[in-house]
Amino acid sequence: MLFRNSLLVSAVLMEAVLDPGASAATGAVGSTPRVRPEAEKVTMEDTRVVEFSGKRKLLKDVLVPSVTEAYEGPLAVRFDFRNGKTRTFAIPDTLLGQFAAHGASQKIGDETAGEDDVDDMVLAVDELIDRLNNGEWAAKREGGGFGGVSILMRALMEHSSKDEVTVKAFLKPKSHAEKMALRAHPPIKVIVERLEAEKAAKAAGSSKVNAGDLLATL
């Protein structure tokens, strides 16, 4: 348990410092594969040879004792520059909690990216927290995200008279395609469309501006 928690803390720190753009991008299915930028090999001050792809000028690595190969120092972050310079920051024990919390905030917050609906954002955060509590760091949710799932969940609750916990557990293992099929199922679709119309009407009502009230303050 202690080792697993240590790995999670290390992964949280990694999320806080690593640049998301560092990953190599891949083309979508059916699209023209993206050409991998040519890499330049640079010999660092400590004799390591590091590859910099494309226009990248800085690489970041999280160094974790007993996890990072051939590394026995303290928990640290290393910054390699394309000019061969390298800097390492060992995280002070007094700031470890703050760095870990910052990384957790970033990782969990990033999970809401691409979700327009606040209720869908909550579901995305709930699922990630469940995965992290189970020691799963790198698992990725299926493409399509949680768009519209919160409305589907409410429709299923209304249709089945089941509570939120039960319906959420029912939907959790379902694929994006299965969830969309449920949304399109006639008895569910009717409820979904009504809920979406009510939500849209509520949003429109809350955004109305009374010009007369504004002029009265002039």
C-alpha positions, 0 to 999 in steps of 0.5 A: 500500500505504501509503495503504491501510494508513493507511486501515485504521489510521484505520478501526481508530481509528474503531472504537475511538471511535465509538458503535455506537448512532450508526447508524440502526436499520432494521426486519427484513424483514416487520416494521413500519418503525421511525420515525426519531427527529426530528433537532434542528439545532444550530449548533456553536461552530465554526459547523458545523450538526450534527443530533442525533437522538432523545435523543442528546447526543453525536456522535463523528467521526474526522477523517482528513487527505485522507479526511475532507472539507474537513479538513486537520489531524492525525488526530483525534477530534471530540466534538460536544455537543448544547449546541453545545460541541465538543471535538477530540482530536488523537492524539499520534504517541507514542500512535498505535500504542496507539490503533490496537491498542485499536481493532483489539482492539475491532473483532475482539473484537466479531466474536465477539458472538452466537457461543456456541460457542468454536470458532465464535468462532475462525472468526469472528475468522479470517474478519475477520482475513482481510478486514482483511488484504485491506484490507476494513473495512466488509464484513459477514458474512451473518446467522446468523453462524458458529453451528454452522459449527465442528461442520460443518467437523469433520464435513466433515473426517471425511467427506472425510478432508480437512485443516482448511485445505482444508475451511475454504477450501471453506466460506468462500464458502458462504452461511449457507443452503448451510452449513445445507443441508450440515449437513442432508445425511444422511451429514453430519447423522449425523456432526454429531449425533454430534459435538454429542452428544459435545460436550454430554456433555463439557460436562456432565461438566466441570460436575459437582460432587462434593458428597461432596468438598465436604463433606469439606472442611468 
